[in-house]
Amino acid sequence: MSPFLRSLCLFACFAVSTNACAQLEEQRSTGGGKCERSVYNCADTPNPLPPADTVWLEEMTWMDVRDAMASGKTTIIIPGGGVEPNGPWLALGKHNYVLQATCDAIARDLGNALCAPVNAFVPEGDPETRSGHMDTVGTISVRDETYEAIMTDVAVSMRAHGFKNIVLLSDNGGSSQSILQSIAEQLNAAWGGTPRVHYIPEYYASWNDADQVLLDAGVTKKGVRDGVHDDPSSTFLMMLTDPQTVRWQARVDADLATIDGVSISDRETARKWGLALLKKRADLTVAAIRKSVEAQ
């Protein structure tokens, strides 16, 4: 609404009832404040800045999100990561760092999507019995029902804001996959498919496809493993986000910059393979999301 029309509406409203006028202003309040106190708290105020070049919800202002959705970005991806041991070289947040690269690429390839913040808290084992990854210091685990509640609540929030397609995916395996499938089924039944919730198992399965890229290119050799919870695919993808997450410089300095017989010492070569793996995983996931959206 233009400033002139808004003023005209408010004048007409005031002429009828000051209470009605206050209610009108209250309905237009957003952005964490009252419209009557600042124009930047009014729902229809134009963004004073150019749109941010990001697909990450947490990096955007509310005006950025509003305008992105108005331009057609009505798909939201809700990614699940994890905090778990990954051998002696990789940071505990491996899945979260990988998702920083993959979710970004997927959303940009789709062209109509944004990424919700990565949920780093997923089921990793029982803290009492120290099962699963909870046998290792630093791991953070939540109960299945906690994970289900968090991911469900994020999806419900996105529905409230008007997203038309809600995509659930996880870089982590285990029970998180079946939980996401259950959430999608429950919410689609409860909401009648509006919006539609899509569980995309192809995203996690694309780990295998990424590994095959390196095998086919001869970068890795079948059966050659260091025996730790680490691999070249994870390392190359994490390096796209931040080489420090794989302790790259320290490993180079200590002559320990290999994994499963593959050297990562040449940073440009590592980036090349990271980008190839990123493209493979993004392409497969984008195709799966589009297929799911078209099927609805």
C-alpha positions in Angstrom: 0.0 0.0 0.0 1.3 3.4 -0.9 1.9 6.0 1.8 -0.9 8.1 0.3 -3.5 5.2 0.4 -2.4 4.2 3.9 -2.9 7.8 5.1 -6.3 7.9 3.4 -7.3 4.6 5.0 -6.2 5.7 8.4 -8.0 9.0 8.0 -11.2 7.2 7.1 -10.7 4.8 9.9 -10.1 7.5 12.5 -13.2 9.3 11.3 -15.3 6.2 12.1 -13.6 4.9 15.3 -10.3 5.5 17.0 -10.5 1.9 18.3 -10.9 0.5 14.8 -8.0 2.6 13.7 -5.8 1.2 16.4 -6.8 -2.3 15.5 -5.9 -1.6 11.9 -2.4 -0.4 12.9 -2.1 -3.4 15.2 -2.8 -5.8 12.3 -0.1 -4.1 10.2 2.5 -4.4 13.0 5.3 -6.8 12.4 9.1 -7.0 12.5 9.3 -7.2 16.3 7.7 -3.8 17.0 4.7 -1.6 16.7 3.8 0.0 13.4 2.7 3.2 15.1 6.2 3.6 16.6 8.2 3.1 13.4 7.5 2.7 9.7 9.9 -0.2 9.7 7.5 -2.2 11.9 4.8 -2.0 9.3 4.1 -5.1 7.2 3.9 -3.2 3.9 6.9 -0.9 4.3 9.4 -1.4 1.4 12.8 -2.9 2.2 15.2 0.1 2.5 18.1 -2.1 1.4 18.8 -4.4 -1.6 18.0 -8.1 -1.0 20.7 -10.1 0.7 22.4 -12.6 -1.6 21.6 -15.6 0.6 19.1 -18.5 0.8 19.5 -19.0 4.5 16.6 -17.8 6.5 18.7 -16.9 9.6 20.9 -14.6 7.5 17.9 -12.7 6.1 15.8 -9.9 7.6 12.1 -10.3 7.9 11.7 -8.0 4.9 14.2 -10.1 2.9 12.0 -13.2 3.6 8.8 -11.4 2.8 10.1 -10.1 -0.5 11.7 -13.5 -1.4 8.4 -15.3 -0.8 6.5 -12.6 -2.8 8.9 -13.3 -5.7 8.1 -17.0 -5.7 10.4 -18.5 -3.1 7.7 -20.5 -1.4 9.6 -23.7 -0.8 11.5 -24.1 2.5 14.1 -26.8 3.2 14.5 -27.9 6.8 17.8 -29.8 7.2 18.9 -32.1 9.9 22.6 -32.4 10.8 24.3 -33.7 13.9 27.2 -33.5 16.3 29.1 -36.8 16.4 32.6 -38.2 16.2 34.2 -38.4 12.7 37.7 -39.7 13.3 40.7 -37.8 14.4 40.6 -35.1 11.7 37.0 -33.9 11.2 35.1 -31.6 13.4 32.2 -33.0 15.3 29.8 -30.9 13.3 30.6 -32.7 10.0 27.0 -33.0 8.9 26.2 -29.4 9.7 29.2 -28.1 7.7 28.3 -30.4 4.7 24.7 -29.0 4.8 26.0 -25.4 4.7 27.3 -26.3 1.2 24.6 -28.7 0.0 21.5 -26.9 1.2 22.7 -23.7 -0.3 23.4 -25.4 -3.6 20.0 -27.2 -3.6 18.0 -24.1 -2.8 19.8 -22.0 -5.5 19.4 -24.8 -8.1 15.7 -25.0 -7.3 15.4 -21.3 -7.7 12.3 -21.0 -5.5 13.6 -22.2 -2.2 15.1 -21.1 1.1 17.0 -23.0 3.8 15.9 -23.0 7.4 18.7 -23.2 10.0 20.4 -26.6 10.2 19.1 -28.5 13.2 22.3 -29.8 14.7 20.5 -31.8 17.5 19.5 -35.3 16.3 19.4 -38.8 17.8 22.9 -40.1 18.2 22.4 -42.8 20.8 21.4 -43.3 24.4 23.3 -41.1 26.9 22.5 -43.5 29.8 23.9 -46.7 28.1 26.3 -44.7 25.9 25.0 -46.5 22.8 25.7 -45.4 19.3 27.9 -42.4 19.0 27.3 -41.5 22.6 30.3 -43.7 23.4 32.5 -40.8 22.3 33.1 -37.5 24.1 31.6 -34.4 22.5 28.6 -36.1 20.9 25.2 -34.5 21.5 22.1 -36.7 21.3 18.4 -36.0 21.7 15.6 -38.4 22.1 13.6 -39.5 19.0 10.6 -37.7 20.3 12.6 -34.5 20.9 13.9 -34.6 17.4 10.4 -35.2 16.0 9.1 -32.3 18.1 11.8 -29.9 16.9 11.5 -30.7 13.2 7.7 -30.7 13.5 7.6 -27.3 15.2 9.9 -25.8 12.6 7.6 -27.1 9.8 4.5 -25.7 11.7 6.2 -22.3 11.9 6.9 -22.4 8.1 3.3 -23.3 7.4 2.2 -20.3 9.5 4.3 -18.0 7.3 2.8 -19.3 4.1 5.4 -21.6 2.5 3.7 -23.9 0.0 6.2 -26.8 0.1 8.1 -27.9 3.1 11.1 -30.2 2.5 12.6 -32.4 5.2 16.0 -34.0 4.7 18.8 -35.2 6.8 22.6 -35.5 6.2 22.6 -38.0 9.1 21.4 -41.6 9.0 19.9 -43.7 11.8 16.5 -43.1 13.2 16.4 -39.5 11.9 15.4 -40.7 8.5 12.4 -42.7 9.6 11.4 -39.9 11.9 11.3 -37.4 9.1 9.2 -39.8 7.0 6.8 -40.1 9.8 6.6 -36.3 10.3 5.8 -35.8 6.6 3.1 -38.5 6.7 1.5 -37.1 9.8 1.5 -33.4 8.7 0.2 -34.2 5.2 -2.7 -36.1 6.8 -3.4 -33.4 9.3 -3.1 -30.5 6.8 -4.7 -32.2 3.8 -1.6 -31.5 1.7 -1.7 -27.7 2.1 1.1 -27.0 2.4 2.7 -30.2 1.3 5.5 -31.7 3.3 8.1 -33.7 1.4 10.5 -36.2 2.9 13.5 -36.6 0.6 15.4 -39.8 1.3 17.4 -39.3 -1.9 19.4 -36.6 -0.2 21.0 -39.0 2.3 21.3 -41.7 -0.4 23.3 -39.3 -2.5 26.3 -39.9 -0.1 26.7 -43.2 -2.0 26.5 -41.5 -5.3 29.2 -39.0 -4.2 31.5 -41.8 -3.2 30.9 -43.4 -6.6 32.0 -40.2 -8.4 35.4 -40.5 -6.8 35.6 -44.3 -7.5 34.7 -43.8 -11.2 37.3 -41.1 -11.5 40.0 -43.2 -9.9 40.5 -40.7 -7.0 39.6 -43.4 -4.5 40.1 -47.2 -4.6 37.5 -49.7 -3.6 38.3 -51.3 -0.2 41.0 -48.8 0.7 40.0 -47.5 4.1 41.7 -46.1 7.1 39.1 -47.6 9.4 37.9 -44.4 10.9 34.5 -42.6 10.6 35.8 -40.4 7.8 36.2 -40.5 4.0 37.3 -38.3 1.1 33.7 -37.3 0.2 33.1 -35.9 3.7 36.4 -34.2 3.7 36.1 -32.6 0.3 32.6 -31.3 1.0 33.6 -29.9 4.4 36.5 -28.1 2.9 34.1 -26.1 0.7 32.6 -24.6 3.8 35.8 -24.2 5.8 39.2 -26.1 5.5 39.7 -25.6 9.2 36.8 -28.1 9.9 39.1 -30.9 8.6 42.2 -29.4 10.2 43.7 -29.0 6.7 46.7 -26.7 7.4 47.6 -28.6 10.6 47.5 -31.9 8.7 49.6 -30.6 5.8 52.2 -29.3 8.3 52.2 -32.6 10.1 52.4 -34.7 6.9 49.0 -36.3 7.8 46.9 -34.8 4.9 45.5 -38.1 3.6 42.3 -40.1 4.1 41.7 -43.6 2.7 44.8 -43.3 0.6 43.7 -40.0 -0.9 45.8 -36.8 -0.5 44.1 -33.6 0.4 47.3 -31.5 0.5 46.6 -29.7 -2.8 43.8 -27.3 -1.8 42.7 -26.5 -5.3 42.4 -30.2 -6.2 40.4 -30.8 -3.1 38.1 -27.9 -4.0 37.7 -29.3 -7.5 36.5 -32.7 -6.2 34.4 -31.0 -3.5 32.5 -29.0 -6.2 32.0 -32.2 -8.2 30.5 -34.0 -5.2 28.4 -31.0 -4.3 27.0 -30.9 -7.9 26.2 -34.6 -7.8 24.4 -34.5 -4.4 22.5 -31.2 -5.3 21.4 -32.5 -8.7 20.0 -35.8 -7.3 18.2 -33.9 -4.5 16.8 -31.2 -6.7 15.4 -33.9 -9.1 13.9 -35.7 -6.2 12.3 -32.6 -4.8 10.8 -31.6 -8.1 9.5 -35.1 -8.7 7.8 -35.0 -5.3 6.3 -31.6 -5.8 5.0 -32.6 -9.3 3.5 -35.8 -7.9 1.3 -33.9 -5.4 
